[in-house]
């Protein structure tokens, strides 16, 4: 134990020294500009240099193996790195720049990919140079994903892809796509699906952003019209895409469990915002007692969620595990985040329905957009109800529900 | 579960086996049917003493094992599962904690070994009305010679009938509602002027109202400092809350397991009812709530063991979340079992009755939500 702690301390000193030398001071406090969920962020100047240094060191994907561009760190070391970065105001822009690459595609390639696929695809993700999107949902295959119809036809040395995907995050700015396609239509629907990877820079791929209720367009429709996926880019076995795809979704869920659903660490505590808008009584209590109770409840739920994240991590004893527990955490993170948005809106009153204009503060407008976009949380990545199906079947061992599929 | 040490794991397994063999719900039913006023079987209590459970919080120098609150919580979760009736909470958790928090060396030497060997049963007498309101203490303690004279009434004292030594919160200054001016006293339960009235509740647990009619104690009966008892009282109550929350978690977890088992075996419309999505989702939501509550309970116990700064917040969180889950789970236990759950012959009703009784102990959800808000500055 003591030896392990010493090693960790040594690593901490190493990380601190490296950050001191390499993280440009000009970027302190500017994480927000580079950590946005959507949009094609231009990376230049110091930010570009930082991305390159981080990528070269492998610390944008700290736990990936070194031979594929990762940092080769243990989970504990990665956590130390994160702490040290936070301490100096540094941030890791690579997961955002790689789209779905770091959080989902990469871990799945590490698990199912051939040596050749790992060599070709992982380093670009690890450097934050290649952005990935995912072709999963289709207009008629949402929660019932296994009904997907996008077809891949065997053309000898490549697959020819035809069909339409929807809700492809960042498809319009992505370089590569991991897609679930039908490679056998004569078998049960889950048994004829394969996972292929294809470049988005080809004539047979077309994307169209979808404008959401929040005003943003983080998702696209993606059309495959005789698009081409190389045979060497089949991930996992032929017709085993359901297994590979489900595994990837576990990684997705794990990334949506919300390390900090109560909002960024530096954000104003919600209770302070509430006091600012609503006022307090003589004893310093929030003047609206009904809101006060619900706010206390929310803070408790947020705390319970955070404690559960730590507990599950502690039980795994440092091993990175992606388990069915992710479904619990995803639902819990979703309800905490959505409740937080609803409470924030309520706290702001009339000011909480602004769309734009000088009469509303930036924070108020952002609250509305966050609230609206937050409704997607219980839909994407397997809806709230789908997660409950997973919990009841895979954790509790209840029989398959009587619905078909 | 939290990542347990080998010792804790062994203790948990031992507790699980012992409780299900020696003190299962069937034994609880027997005690209830027998009408024993204390609401627990002497041999059950003796068994716990033999296993060393009464010494879990007590340092070795006083005859205990000093294993701490998470370990105590592990045991209480198991007794909670089977509704095992005993003074474990009142004496080995709350009484021992009060002594550890506020006792002089002499008091600790005199009483802790007796807590461990079971020859003394301690309990905390704090509330005076239908609601938990520790700062509202009105029971008066006036100077009388070199000691004090206590006058007033305590309500719903846990194991108040079986207790041999009462830790009494009394007012020596100020007025009800003020935290200053409260003093804790150690009062033998058989002291002259103490009248105990056993309470018959829907749950079977040894609650009593206790009247103090000019009860005289010496100056050495003061636990902690005169007028400054609040800090000890609050620290004791917080540890009591986390411990009772662990018991509640166990009660709710067993109710969950009973329900899950029923979902897998009860057949209607030609299939087990757990195959209906409405019930599968309800089970999934209850399970999620249970996992979240568990994190809060274990987090609070760990926070106490680590002597962390956030003990008060964590204990209110634990009591509130365990309470909310047990409330919901006890209702669903009955609902999902349907008619059979309504019968006295089936155990479900015991869990429902226990759920409401423990909710009120050491502050219910509303109390702790309010406290949590205050601790967060709003």
Interface residues (C-beta under 8 A of the other chain):
Chain A: X269 X271 X272 X274 X275 X280 X284 X285 X286 X292 X293 X295 X296 X297 X299 X300 X301 X303 X304 X305 X307 X308 X310 X311 X314 X315 X317 X325 X328 X331 X332 X385 X387 X388 X389 X391 X392 X393 X395 X396 X397 X398 X399 X400 X401 X402 X403
Chain B: X1 X2 X3 X260 X263 X264 X271 X272 X274 X275 X276 X277 X280 X281 X283 X284 X285 X287 X288 X291 X292 X293 X294 X295 X296 X298 X299 X317 X320 X321 X366 X369 X370 X372 X373 X374 X376 X377 X378
